[in-house]
Amino acid sequence: MTYVIEMNNIRKEFPGIVANDNITLQVKKGEIHALLGENGAGKSTLMNVLFGLYQPEKGEIIVRGEKINISDPNVANRLGIGMVHQHFMLIEKFTVTENIILGNEPKKATLVDIKKAAKEVEEISNRYGLKVDPYAKIEDISVGMQQRVEILKTLYRGAEILIFDEPTAVLTPQEINELMAIMKVLVSEGKSIILITHKLKEIMAVCDRCTVIRRGKGIGTVDVSESDPDKLAAMMVGREVNFSVEKEEAKPKQVVLAVSNLTVKDSRGIKAVNNLSLDIKSGEIVGLAGVDGNGQSELIEAISGLRKAESGSITLNDKEITNLAPRKVTESGIGHIPEDRHKHGLVLDFSVGENMAIQTYYRKPLSKKGVLNYQEIYKKARALIEAYDVRTPSEYTAARALSGGNQQKAIIAREVDRSPDFLIAAQPTRGLDVGAIESIHSRLISERDKGRAVLLMSLELDEILNVSDRIAVMYEGEIVAIVDGDKTNEQELGLLMAGGKKEKAGEAN
């Protein structure tokens, strides 16, 4: 059989690590082929080799039956290979069209012909059902729409083979469904797609075949129609994975965090949190559910000191913490796993060890009289790396070099290790594989069982239902209901999240 892409026995090394250890991948024309693996398994590295960003130490790449040396992304583009990266490569101040044509501008005399380009962008957008406004500025459109711009960028350059790197990591459930529909349209037009993911539900929904990588080695390729999530998970992590969260009934005690009549504005000065009240007790996990953009992020930013509250109060263990600086909030006993790991979780150019010390670097034994004790900092980091299975060449590696999932594990290790009285976990498993998700959920439940209070914000309803003892549903900046986790379901939560009401759905505090 002639494959559209063949990668045979690819080996890629970095200092101290073999990222791809003789991996073979064969993709048929017109299929959606999943590349499945844990965080740090080598999926993105393999695709960066195919896209010409990395050169392999060994192996061959065959495109449409011809052996090719893909020396850089321009060669990949000429071969009709396009890549939609996990972290978008867009210029916020530019329009959609300006981003798409960058480096490939149509000229009219010596001027860039924006009108012609915008028309072409619109035609491609309509053809594949992307519905993107060619004149919109990137900074004014949603994350899901930005991803469509990245897809358009590859199609504009004539891509026939599209690589999607963890495309649903930052999307809402509705955007995920829309993206899957777009993928189906693309393959119906004769395109071939390689989908890098660890989300089994998505593989079962849209993929034809699946190649599994574990710790840099190829485990095998299976037909998705002949497999199931349990088998794929076992191939991915090398053991059976428990998808349901095992936990005993919560034993909540005193109120740890009390939010009273809180009002918070968003970055545009519009009320995002409107006169909201919520109590969270020791020994319980409260899930915060809602369609993205209903004030969940602003509520968490106000509690953690990252955003000023307009009115109302926040108390922790009966002490007022409203509008305190983030360090004061942290010192009062709050841990924060932030929603945006790059913006609020890590200093990407610092080492893993330095990032793990960010909350405590000024305290003994990590520093003395203002002088950092790097021996202690890296000793502590080594212990956390081992305890939380952070896959990194060493504690001295820059955080930027880690996979997204391992960056997340490093943040979780830092925040949970301090065992704060109140832990905010905002999208804690975004970008994590099933094995890591299982581990993080058990960590959250362990903190609960130690008597800590936990606020879990997630756009994944499965996660909210599995982990939460109580679920607070937010709609248009208000809590419209609080329900028991074991007495509700996706349908009821979906109704409440859309602003509907249901008898006995629970009453907000």
MOKA-V684195 format. One record per pair of residues at least 12 apart in sequence whose ideal C-beta (glycine too) atoms are under 8 Angstrom apart, sorted by the first residue. I is the first residue (numbers start at 1). J is the second residue. D is the distance in Angstrom with one decimal. If there is no record, write none. Layout:
# MOKA-V684195
I | J | D
I | J | D
This chain:
# MOKA-V684195
1 | 28 | 7.5
2 | 64 | 7.3
2 | 65 | 5.0
3 | 26 | 4.6
3 | 27 | 5.8
3 | 28 | 6.0
3 | 29 | 7.8
3 | 62 | 7.3
4 | 27 | 5.6
4 | 28 | 6.5
4 | 29 | 4.4
4 | 63 | 7.3
4 | 64 | 6.0
4 | 160 | 7.8
4 | 161 | 6.1
4 | 192 | 5.0
5 | 25 | 7.1
5 | 26 | 7.2
5 | 27 | 4.2
5 | 50 | 7.0
5 | 61 | 7.6
5 | 62 | 7.5
5 | 63 | 6.1
5 | 81 | 7.9
5 | 161 | 6.1
5 | 192 | 7.3
5 | 194 | 7.5
6 | 24 | 7.9
6 | 25 | 7.5
6 | 26 | 5.2
6 | 27 | 7.8
6 | 60 | 7.9
6 | 61 | 7.1
6 | 62 | 4.0
6 | 63 | 8.0
7 | 23 | 6.9
7 | 24 | 6.5
7 | 25 | 4.4
7 | 26 | 7.7
7 | 46 | 6.9
7 | 49 | 7.3
7 | 50 | 6.3
7 | 59 | 6.7
7 | 60 | 7.8
7 | 61 | 5.5
7 | 62 | 8.0
8 | 24 | 5.3
8 | 59 | 5.8
8 | 60 | 5.1
8 | 61 | 7.8
8 | 62 | 7.2
9 | 22 | 4.7
9 | 23 | 7.4
9 | 24 | 6.1
9 | 58 | 6.5
9 | 59 | 4.5
9 | 60 | 7.4
10 | 22 | 7.1
10 | 23 | 5.0
10 | 24 | 7.4
10 | 25 | 7.7
10 | 46 | 6.3
10 | 49 | 5.9
10 | 56 | 5.0
10 | 58 | 7.2
10 | 59 | 3.7
10 | 61 | 7.7
11 | 23 | 7.9
11 | 56 | 6.0
11 | 57 | 4.9
11 | 58 | 4.0
11 | 59 | 5.8
12 | 42 | 7.6
12 | 45 | 5.5
12 | 46 | 7.4
12 | 49 | 5.8
12 | 54 | 5.9
12 | 56 | 5.0
12 | 57 | 6.3
13 | 57 | 5.5
14 | 393 | 7.0
15 | 393 | 6.6
16 | 393 | 3.9
16 | 394 | 6.4
17 | 216 | 8.0
17 | 393 | 4.8
18 | 216 | 5.4
19 | 42 | 4.6
19 | 45 | 4.1
19 | 216 | 5.7
20 | 42 | 4.9
20 | 45 | 5.6
20 | 46 | 5.3
20 | 49 | 7.0
20 | 56 | 7.2
20 | 216 | 5.8
21 | 42 | 7.8
21 | 216 | 4.4
21 | 217 | 4.9
22 | 58 | 7.4
22 | 59 | 7.3
22 | 217 | 7.4
22 | 218 | 7.4
23 | 42 | 7.1
23 | 46 | 5.9
23 | 59 | 7.9
23 | 213 | 6.3
23 | 216 | 7.6
23 | 217 | 7.0
23 | 218 | 4.4
24 | 218 | 5.7
25 | 46 | 6.8
25 | 194 | 7.9
25 | 211 | 5.4
25 | 218 | 7.6
25 | 221 | 7.9
26 | 221 | 7.3
27 | 161 | 7.4
27 | 192 | 5.8
27 | 194 | 6.0
28 | 192 | 7.1
28 | 208 | 7.6
28 | 209 | 7.5
29 | 190 | 7.3
29 | 192 | 5.4
30 | 187 | 5.5
30 | 190 | 5.9
30 | 191 | 7.5
30 | 192 | 6.1
31 | 187 | 6.8
31 | 192 | 6.1
31 | 193 | 7.5
31 | 208 | 4.2
31 | 209 | 6.3
32 | 183 | 5.9
32 | 187 | 5.8
32 | 193 | 4.6
32 | 195 | 5.9
32 | 206 | 5.4
32 | 207 | 4.8
32 | 208 | 5.6
33 | 192 | 7.4
33 | 193 | 6.9
33 | 194 | 5.3
33 | 195 | 7.0
33 | 207 | 6.8
33 | 208 | 6.6
33 | 209 | 5.3
33 | 210 | 7.3
33 | 211 | 6.9
34 | 195 | 5.0
34 | 197 | 6.0
34 | 203 | 4.6
34 | 207 | 4.2
34 | 209 | 7.2
34 | 210 | 4.0
34 | 211 | 7.1
34 | 224 | 7.2
35 | 47 | 7.0
35 | 194 | 5.9
35 | 195 | 6.8
35 | 196 | 4.8
35 | 197 | 7.4
35 | 210 | 7.8
35 | 211 | 5.6
35 | 213 | 6.9
36 | 197 | 6.5
36 | 198 | 6.2
36 | 200 | 7.9
36 | 203 | 6.5
36 | 210 | 5.4
36 | 211 | 7.1
36 | 212 | 4.9
36 | 213 | 7.2
36 | 232 | 6.3
36 | 235 | 7.6
36 | 236 | 5.6
37 | 198 | 6.6
37 | 212 | 6.4
37 | 213 | 3.9
37 | 214 | 6.2
37 | 236 | 6.0
37 | 433 | 7.4
38 | 198 | 6.7
38 | 214 | 6.8
38 | 215 | 7.6
38 | 236 | 6.0
38 | 237 | 6.0
38 | 391 | 8.0
38 | 405 | 7.5
38 | 433 | 4.4
38 | 435 | 5.9
38 | 436 | 7.0
39 | 198 | 7.3
39 | 391 | 6.6
39 | 403 | 4.9
39 | 404 | 7.1
39 | 405 | 2.5
39 | 406 | 5.2
39 | 408 | 7.8
39 | 409 | 7.2
39 | 431 | 7.4
39 | 432 | 6.2
39 | 433 | 5.5
39 | 436 | 6.0
40 | 391 | 3.6
40 | 402 | 7.3
40 | 403 | 4.5
40 | 405 | 6.7
40 | 406 | 5.1
41 | 213 | 4.6
41 | 214 | 5.9
41 | 215 | 6.2
41 | 216 | 6.7
41 | 236 | 7.8
42 | 213 | 5.4
42 | 215 | 7.7
42 | 216 | 4.5
43 | 165 | 7.9
43 | 196 | 4.7
43 | 213 | 5.9
44 | 86 | 7.2
44 | 165 | 5.6
44 | 166 | 7.8
44 | 196 | 6.2
44 | 403 | 6.7
46 | 213 | 7.2
47 | 83 | 6.7
47 | 163 | 5.0
47 | 165 | 6.3
47 | 194 | 6.7
47 | 196 | 6.0
49 | 61 | 7.6
49 | 70 | 7.7
50 | 70 | 6.8
50 | 76 | 7.1
50 | 81 | 6.6
50 | 163 | 6.8
50 | 194 | 7.8
51 | 70 | 7.3
51 | 73 | 5.7
51 | 76 | 4.8
51 | 81 | 6.3
51 | 83 | 4.5
51 | 163 | 6.4
52 | 70 | 4.2
52 | 71 | 6.1
52 | 72 | 4.6
52 | 73 | 4.8
52 | 74 | 7.5
52 | 75 | 5.4
52 | 76 | 4.5
53 | 72 | 7.8
53 | 73 | 6.3
55 | 71 | 7.2
63 | 79 | 5.3
63 | 81 | 7.4
63 | 161 | 8.0
77 | 157 | 5.2
77 | 158 | 7.7
77 | 159 | 7.5
79 | 161 | 7.8
80 | 158 | 5.9
80 | 159 | 5.6
80 | 160 | 3.9
80 | 161 | 5.9
81 | 159 | 6.5
81 | 160 | 7.9
81 | 161 | 4.8
81 | 163 | 7.1
82 | 153 | 7.5
82 | 154 | 2.7
82 | 155 | 7.3
82 | 157 | 6.2
82 | 159 | 3.0
82 | 161 | 7.2
82 | 162 | 5.3
82 | 163 | 7.0
83 | 154 | 7.0
83 | 162 | 7.6
83 | 163 | 4.3
83 | 165 | 6.8
84 | 147 | 6.9
84 | 150 | 4.5
84 | 151 | 5.7
84 | 154 | 6.3
84 | 162 | 6.7
84 | 163 | 6.8
84 | 164 | 5.0
84 | 165 | 6.5
84 | 167 | 6.1
85 | 150 | 7.1
85 | 165 | 5.4
86 | 165 | 4.4
86 | 166 | 4.4
86 | 167 | 7.7
86 | 169 | 6.2
86 | 196 | 8.0
86 | 404 | 6.1
86 | 431 | 7.9
87 | 342 | 7.5
87 | 404 | 7.9
88 | 146 | 5.3
88 | 147 | 6.8
88 | 149 | 7.8
88 | 150 | 5.6
89 | 150 | 7.4
90 | 138 | 4.9
90 | 146 | 6.0
90 | 149 | 6.3
90 | 150 | 7.1
91 | 138 | 6.6
92 | 137 | 7.4
92 | 138 | 4.8
92 | 139 | 4.2
93 | 137 | 6.9
93 | 138 | 7.5
93 | 139 | 6.6
94 | 137 | 7.2
94 | 138 | 6.2
95 | 134 | 7.1
95 | 135 | 5.5
95 | 136 | 6.5
95 | 137 | 5.6
95 | 138 | 7.4
96 | 121 | 6.7
96 | 132 | 5.7
96 | 133 | 6.5
96 | 134 | 5.2
96 | 135 | 7.0
96 | 136 | 5.3
96 | 137 | 7.9
96 | 138 | 6.9
96 | 141 | 7.5
96 | 149 | 5.3
96 | 152 | 7.5
97 | 114 | 6.2
97 | 117 | 5.2
97 | 118 | 4.5
97 | 121 | 5.2
97 | 134 | 4.5
97 | 135 | 6.8
98 | 114 | 7.4
99 | 138 | 6.2
99 | 149 | 6.0
99 | 153 | 6.8
100 | 117 | 7.3
100 | 121 | 5.5
100 | 134 | 8.0
100 | 149 | 6.6
100 | 152 | 5.5
100 | 153 | 4.9
100 | 156 | 5.1
101 | 117 | 4.7
101 | 121 | 7.9
101 | 156 | 7.0
104 | 156 | 7.2
104 | 157 | 6.2
105 | 117 | 7.1
106 | 120 | 7.7
117 | 134 | 7.9
118 | 134 | 4.1
118 | 135 | 6.5
119 | 134 | 7.9
120 | 156 | 7.0
121 | 134 | 4.4
121 | 152 | 6.2
121 | 156 | 6.6
122 | 134 | 5.2
124 | 152 | 6.1
124 | 155 | 5.2
124 | 156 | 6.2
125 | 148 | 7.8
125 | 152 | 6.1
127 | 189 | 7.9
128 | 151 | 7.8
128 | 155 | 6.8
128 | 182 | 6.2
128 | 185 | 5.4
128 | 186 | 6.3
128 | 189 | 7.4
129 | 181 | 7.0
129 | 182 | 6.1
129 | 185 | 5.6
130 | 148 | 4.7
130 | 151 | 6.6
130 | 152 | 6.0
130 | 182 | 6.5
131 | 148 | 7.6
132 | 145 | 6.4
132 | 148 | 5.1
132 | 149 | 6.1
132 | 152 | 6.1
142 | 175 | 7.7
143 | 170 | 5.1
143 | 171 | 6.8
143 | 175 | 7.7
144 | 171 | 5.3
144 | 172 | 6.8
144 | 175 | 3.5
144 | 178 | 7.1
144 | 179 | 7.5
147 | 167 | 6.4
147 | 170 | 7.8
147 | 171 | 7.0
147 | 175 | 7.8
147 | 179 | 7.1
148 | 182 | 7.5
151 | 182 | 7.0
159 | 191 | 7.5
160 | 190 | 7.3
160 | 191 | 5.8
160 | 192 | 6.8
161 | 191 | 7.2
161 | 192 | 4.9
161 | 193 | 7.8
161 | 194 | 7.3
162 | 186 | 6.7
162 | 191 | 6.0
162 | 192 | 7.4
162 | 193 | 5.1
162 | 194 | 7.4
163 | 193 | 7.8
163 | 194 | 4.8
163 | 196 | 7.1
164 | 183 | 7.7
164 | 193 | 6.4
164 | 194 | 7.1
164 | 195 | 5.0
164 | 196 | 6.5
164 | 197 | 8.0
165 | 196 | 4.7
166 | 196 | 5.7
166 | 197 | 6.2
166 | 198 | 7.9
166 | 404 | 6.8
166 | 431 | 6.4
167 | 179 | 6.1
167 | 195 | 7.2
167 | 197 | 7.7
168 | 197 | 7.2
168 | 199 | 6.3
168 | 202 | 6.2
169 | 404 | 6.8
169 | 430 | 5.9
169 | 431 | 4.6
170 | 430 | 7.3
172 | 291 | 6.8
172 | 292 | 4.6
172 | 459 | 5.7
173 | 459 | 6.6
173 | 460 | 7.8
173 | 461 | 7.3
174 | 291 | 7.8
176 | 202 | 7.1
180 | 202 | 7.0
180 | 205 | 6.0
180 | 206 | 4.9
183 | 195 | 7.5
183 | 206 | 5.7
184 | 206 | 6.7
195 | 207 | 6.3
198 | 236 | 6.9
198 | 405 | 7.8
198 | 432 | 7.5
198 | 433 | 3.8
198 | 434 | 6.7
200 | 229 | 4.2
200 | 232 | 5.4
200 | 233 | 6.2
200 | 434 | 6.6
201 | 229 | 7.2
203 | 224 | 6.1
203 | 232 | 6.6
204 | 224 | 6.3
204 | 228 | 7.6
204 | 229 | 6.3
207 | 224 | 4.9
208 | 223 | 7.3
208 | 224 | 6.2
208 | 225 | 7.9
209 | 221 | 5.9
209 | 222 | 6.8
209 | 223 | 5.7
209 | 224 | 6.3
210 | 222 | 5.5
210 | 224 | 5.5
210 | 227 | 7.1
210 | 232 | 6.5
212 | 232 | 7.0
212 | 235 | 4.4
212 | 236 | 5.7
214 | 235 | 7.4
214 | 236 | 6.4
214 | 237 | 7.3
214 | 238 | 6.0
219 | 235 | 5.2
219 | 236 | 7.8
220 | 235 | 6.7
222 | 235 | 7.7
229 | 243 | 7.4
233 | 434 | 5.0
233 | 435 | 7.7
236 | 433 | 6.6
236 | 434 | 6.9
236 | 435 | 7.2
237 | 433 | 7.2
237 | 434 | 6.8
237 | 435 | 3.9
239 | 435 | 7.9
241 | 434 | 5.0
241 | 435 | 6.1
241 | 438 | 6.0
242 | 438 | 6.1
243 | 434 | 7.4
244 | 466 | 6.7
245 | 441 | 5.0
245 | 442 | 7.6
245 | 445 | 6.9
245 | 466 | 4.4
245 | 467 | 5.7
247 | 445 | 4.7
247 | 448 | 7.9
247 | 467 | 7.9
248 | 449 | 7.4
250 | 283 | 5.9
250 | 284 | 4.7
250 | 285 | 7.3
250 | 448 | 6.6
250 | 469 | 4.0
251 | 283 | 5.0
252 | 281 | 3.8
252 | 282 | 6.7
252 | 283 | 4.8
252 | 284 | 4.1
252 | 469 | 7.3
253 | 281 | 6.0
253 | 282 | 4.8
253 | 283 | 5.5
253 | 451 | 7.1
254 | 281 | 6.4
254 | 282 | 5.8
255 | 279 | 4.8
255 | 280 | 7.2
255 | 281 | 5.4
256 | 280 | 6.0
256 | 281 | 6.2
256 | 282 | 5.0
256 | 316 | 6.6
256 | 317 | 6.1
256 | 421 | 5.6
256 | 422 | 5.2
256 | 452 | 7.8
256 | 453 | 3.8
257 | 278 | 7.9
257 | 279 | 7.2
257 | 280 | 4.5
257 | 303 | 7.2
257 | 314 | 7.3
257 | 315 | 7.3
257 | 316 | 5.6
257 | 422 | 5.0
257 | 453 | 5.9
257 | 455 | 7.3
258 | 278 | 7.9
258 | 279 | 5.2
258 | 313 | 7.9
258 | 314 | 7.4
258 | 315 | 4.7
258 | 318 | 8.0
259 | 276 | 6.3
259 | 277 | 6.0
259 | 278 | 4.6
259 | 279 | 7.5
259 | 299 | 7.6
259 | 303 | 7.1
259 | 312 | 7.2
259 | 313 | 7.7
259 | 314 | 5.4
260 | 277 | 5.2
260 | 312 | 5.7
260 | 313 | 5.0
260 | 314 | 7.8
260 | 315 | 7.7
261 | 275 | 5.3
261 | 276 | 7.5
261 | 277 | 5.9
261 | 311 | 6.9
261 | 312 | 4.1
261 | 313 | 7.3
262 | 275 | 7.2
262 | 276 | 4.9
262 | 277 | 7.2
262 | 299 | 7.3
262 | 302 | 6.5
262 | 309 | 5.7
262 | 311 | 7.5
262 | 312 | 3.6
262 | 313 | 7.3
262 | 314 | 6.6
263 | 275 | 5.7
263 | 276 | 7.6
263 | 309 | 6.8
263 | 310 | 4.5
263 | 311 | 4.7
263 | 312 | 5.6
264 | 295 | 7.4
264 | 298 | 4.7
264 | 299 | 6.7
264 | 301 | 7.6
264 | 302 | 4.6
264 | 307 | 6.1
264 | 308 | 7.7
264 | 309 | 5.3
264 | 310 | 6.2
265 | 298 | 7.7
265 | 310 | 5.8
266 | 298 | 5.6
271 | 310 | 7.8
271 | 477 | 5.9
272 | 295 | 4.4
272 | 297 | 7.8
272 | 298 | 3.8
272 | 299 | 7.9
272 | 477 | 5.5
273 | 295 | 4.6
273 | 298 | 5.2
273 | 299 | 5.0
273 | 302 | 6.7
273 | 477 | 5.0
274 | 295 | 7.4
274 | 476 | 7.2
274 | 477 | 3.8
274 | 478 | 5.3
275 | 312 | 7.1
275 | 478 | 7.2
276 | 295 | 7.5
276 | 299 | 6.7
276 | 312 | 7.5
276 | 474 | 8.0
276 | 477 | 6.9
276 | 478 | 6.1
276 | 479 | 5.8
277 | 479 | 7.5
277 | 508 | 7.3
277 | 509 | 5.5
278 | 472 | 5.9
278 | 479 | 6.1
278 | 508 | 7.8
278 | 509 | 5.8
279 | 509 | 5.4
280 | 422 | 7.0
280 | 453 | 4.7
280 | 454 | 7.7
280 | 455 | 5.8
281 | 453 | 6.0
282 | 421 | 7.5
282 | 451 | 4.8
282 | 452 | 6.6
282 | 453 | 5.2
283 | 448 | 6.0
283 | 449 | 7.4
283 | 451 | 5.2
283 | 452 | 7.6
283 | 453 | 7.4
284 | 448 | 6.4
284 | 453 | 6.5
284 | 454 | 7.3
284 | 469 | 4.6
284 | 470 | 6.5
285 | 444 | 6.2
285 | 445 | 7.2
285 | 448 | 5.2
285 | 454 | 4.3
285 | 455 | 7.9
285 | 456 | 5.6
285 | 467 | 5.8
285 | 468 | 5.3
285 | 469 | 5.2
285 | 470 | 7.9
286 | 453 | 7.8
286 | 454 | 7.1
286 | 455 | 5.5
286 | 456 | 7.1
286 | 468 | 6.5
286 | 469 | 7.0
286 | 470 | 5.1
286 | 471 | 7.3
286 | 472 | 5.9
287 | 456 | 4.9
287 | 457 | 7.7
287 | 458 | 6.9
287 | 463 | 8.0
287 | 464 | 4.1
287 | 465 | 7.8
287 | 467 | 6.7
287 | 468 | 3.1
287 | 470 | 7.2
287 | 471 | 4.3
287 | 472 | 7.1
287 | 485 | 6.7
288 | 300 | 7.9
288 | 455 | 6.2
288 | 456 | 6.7
288 | 457 | 4.2
288 | 458 | 7.7
288 | 464 | 8.0
288 | 471 | 7.9
288 | 472 | 5.5
288 | 474 | 6.4
289 | 458 | 7.6
289 | 461 | 6.9
289 | 464 | 5.0
289 | 471 | 5.5
289 | 472 | 7.2
289 | 473 | 5.0
289 | 474 | 7.1
289 | 493 | 5.5
289 | 496 | 7.7
289 | 497 | 6.1
290 | 473 | 6.1
290 | 474 | 3.7
290 | 475 | 6.3
290 | 497 | 5.5
291 | 475 | 7.8
291 | 497 | 5.3
291 | 498 | 7.3
292 | 459 | 5.8
294 | 474 | 4.8
294 | 475 | 5.5
294 | 476 | 6.0
294 | 477 | 6.7
294 | 497 | 7.8
295 | 474 | 5.6
295 | 476 | 7.3
295 | 477 | 4.0
295 | 478 | 7.7
296 | 426 | 7.9
296 | 457 | 5.2
296 | 474 | 5.5
297 | 339 | 6.0
297 | 426 | 7.5
297 | 457 | 7.9
298 | 477 | 8.0
299 | 474 | 7.4
300 | 336 | 7.8
300 | 339 | 7.1
300 | 424 | 5.7
300 | 426 | 5.3
300 | 455 | 7.5
300 | 457 | 6.0
302 | 314 | 6.9
303 | 329 | 7.6
303 | 334 | 7.2
303 | 424 | 6.5
303 | 455 | 7.7
304 | 326 | 6.4
304 | 329 | 5.8
304 | 334 | 6.5
304 | 336 | 4.6
304 | 338 | 7.7
304 | 424 | 6.1
305 | 321 | 7.7
305 | 323 | 7.5
305 | 324 | 5.5
305 | 325 | 5.8
305 | 326 | 3.9
305 | 327 | 7.9
305 | 328 | 6.9
305 | 329 | 3.9
305 | 330 | 7.9
306 | 326 | 6.1
306 | 344 | 6.7
308 | 323 | 5.6
309 | 322 | 5.6
309 | 323 | 5.9
316 | 332 | 5.3
316 | 333 | 6.0
316 | 334 | 6.5
316 | 421 | 6.9
316 | 422 | 6.0
317 | 332 | 8.0
317 | 333 | 6.8
317 | 421 | 6.3
319 | 332 | 6.6
321 | 334 | 7.7
330 | 359 | 5.9
330 | 420 | 7.9
333 | 420 | 5.1
333 | 421 | 3.8
333 | 422 | 6.2
334 | 420 | 5.6
334 | 421 | 7.4
334 | 422 | 5.0
334 | 423 | 7.6
334 | 424 | 6.7
335 | 415 | 4.1
335 | 416 | 6.8
335 | 418 | 5.8
335 | 419 | 7.9
335 | 420 | 3.7
335 | 422 | 7.3
335 | 423 | 4.4
335 | 424 | 6.9
336 | 415 | 6.4
336 | 423 | 7.9
336 | 424 | 4.7
336 | 426 | 7.6
337 | 411 | 5.8
337 | 412 | 5.7
337 | 415 | 5.2
337 | 416 | 8.0
337 | 423 | 7.5
337 | 424 | 6.6
337 | 425 | 4.7
337 | 426 | 6.1
337 | 428 | 4.9
338 | 411 | 7.4
338 | 426 | 5.8
339 | 426 | 4.0
339 | 427 | 4.9
339 | 430 | 7.8
339 | 457 | 7.2
341 | 404 | 7.4
341 | 407 | 5.5
341 | 408 | 5.7
341 | 411 | 5.9
342 | 407 | 7.9
345 | 407 | 7.4
345 | 408 | 7.8
345 | 411 | 4.4
346 | 399 | 4.8
346 | 407 | 6.0
346 | 410 | 7.3
346 | 411 | 6.6
347 | 399 | 7.0
348 | 398 | 7.0
348 | 399 | 5.2
348 | 400 | 4.1
349 | 398 | 5.9
349 | 399 | 7.6
349 | 400 | 6.2
350 | 398 | 7.1
350 | 399 | 6.1
351 | 395 | 6.6
351 | 396 | 5.1
351 | 397 | 6.4
351 | 398 | 6.1
351 | 399 | 7.0
352 | 381 | 6.2
352 | 385 | 7.0
352 | 390 | 7.0
352 | 392 | 5.3
352 | 394 | 7.8
352 | 395 | 5.3
352 | 396 | 7.5
352 | 397 | 5.6
352 | 398 | 7.8
352 | 399 | 5.7
352 | 402 | 6.9
352 | 410 | 5.7
353 | 374 | 7.9
353 | 377 | 5.5
353 | 378 | 4.5
353 | 380 | 7.7
353 | 381 | 3.5
353 | 382 | 7.9
353 | 395 | 4.0
353 | 396 | 6.6
354 | 377 | 6.8
355 | 399 | 5.0
355 | 410 | 6.0
355 | 411 | 7.8
355 | 414 | 7.1
356 | 377 | 7.9
356 | 380 | 6.7
356 | 381 | 4.6
356 | 384 | 5.4
356 | 395 | 7.9
356 | 410 | 6.2
356 | 413 | 6.4
356 | 414 | 4.8
357 | 377 | 4.7
357 | 380 | 6.7
357 | 381 | 7.1
357 | 414 | 7.9
358 | 414 | 6.9
359 | 414 | 6.2
359 | 415 | 7.4
359 | 418 | 6.5
360 | 418 | 7.2
361 | 377 | 7.0
366 | 380 | 7.0
378 | 395 | 5.0
378 | 396 | 7.2
381 | 395 | 4.1
382 | 395 | 5.5
384 | 410 | 7.7
384 | 413 | 4.2
384 | 414 | 7.0
384 | 417 | 5.9
385 | 410 | 7.9
385 | 413 | 7.4
387 | 413 | 6.8
387 | 417 | 7.7
388 | 409 | 5.3
388 | 410 | 7.6
388 | 412 | 6.5
388 | 413 | 3.8
388 | 439 | 7.8
389 | 409 | 6.8
389 | 436 | 7.6
389 | 439 | 7.0
390 | 402 | 7.6
390 | 406 | 5.4
390 | 409 | 4.7
390 | 410 | 5.2
390 | 413 | 6.3
391 | 403 | 7.2
391 | 406 | 4.9
391 | 409 | 7.9
392 | 406 | 6.2
392 | 410 | 7.8
404 | 431 | 4.3
405 | 431 | 5.1
405 | 432 | 4.8
405 | 433 | 6.3
405 | 436 | 6.0
408 | 428 | 7.4
408 | 429 | 7.7
408 | 430 | 7.0
408 | 431 | 5.8
408 | 432 | 6.0
408 | 436 | 8.0
409 | 432 | 7.6
409 | 436 | 6.5
412 | 428 | 6.3
412 | 440 | 6.2
412 | 443 | 7.0
416 | 443 | 5.5
416 | 447 | 6.4
419 | 447 | 6.8
419 | 450 | 6.7
419 | 452 | 6.8
420 | 452 | 7.0
421 | 452 | 6.2
421 | 453 | 6.7
422 | 452 | 7.0
422 | 453 | 4.8
422 | 454 | 7.6
422 | 455 | 7.3
423 | 444 | 7.5
423 | 447 | 5.7
423 | 452 | 5.9
423 | 453 | 7.3
423 | 454 | 4.9
423 | 455 | 7.3
424 | 455 | 5.1
424 | 457 | 7.4
425 | 444 | 6.1
425 | 454 | 6.4
425 | 455 | 7.0
425 | 456 | 4.9
425 | 457 | 7.1
426 | 457 | 4.5
426 | 458 | 8.0
427 | 457 | 6.6
427 | 458 | 5.9
427 | 459 | 6.8
428 | 440 | 5.6
428 | 444 | 7.3
428 | 456 | 7.2
428 | 458 | 7.5
429 | 441 | 7.6
429 | 458 | 7.5
429 | 460 | 7.4
429 | 463 | 6.4
437 | 463 | 7.8
441 | 463 | 7.7
441 | 466 | 6.9
441 | 467 | 5.4
444 | 456 | 6.7
444 | 467 | 6.1
445 | 467 | 7.1
448 | 469 | 7.6
456 | 468 | 6.0
461 | 490 | 5.1
461 | 493 | 5.9
461 | 494 | 7.4
464 | 485 | 7.7
464 | 493 | 7.2
465 | 485 | 6.2
465 | 488 | 7.3
465 | 489 | 7.3
465 | 490 | 6.9
465 | 493 | 7.4
467 | 485 | 7.8
468 | 485 | 4.3
469 | 484 | 7.4
469 | 485 | 5.4
470 | 482 | 5.8
470 | 483 | 7.1
470 | 484 | 6.1
470 | 485 | 6.4
471 | 483 | 5.2
471 | 484 | 7.6
471 | 485 | 5.6
471 | 488 | 6.4
471 | 493 | 6.8
472 | 508 | 7.4
473 | 493 | 6.4
473 | 496 | 4.3
473 | 497 | 5.9
474 | 497 | 8.0
475 | 496 | 7.1
475 | 497 | 6.4
475 | 498 | 7.6
475 | 499 | 4.9
476 | 499 | 7.0
478 | 508 | 7.7
479 | 508 | 4.3
479 | 509 | 7.5
480 | 496 | 5.8
480 | 499 | 7.1
480 | 501 | 7.5
480 | 508 | 6.7
481 | 496 | 5.1
481 | 501 | 7.8
481 | 502 | 7.7
481 | 505 | 4.5
481 | 506 | 4.7
481 | 507 | 7.2
481 | 508 | 6.3
482 | 506 | 4.7
482 | 507 | 6.8
482 | 508 | 5.6
482 | 509 | 6.5
483 | 496 | 7.7
483 | 505 | 5.9
483 | 506 | 4.2
484 | 506 | 7.3
488 | 505 | 7.9
492 | 505 | 6.5
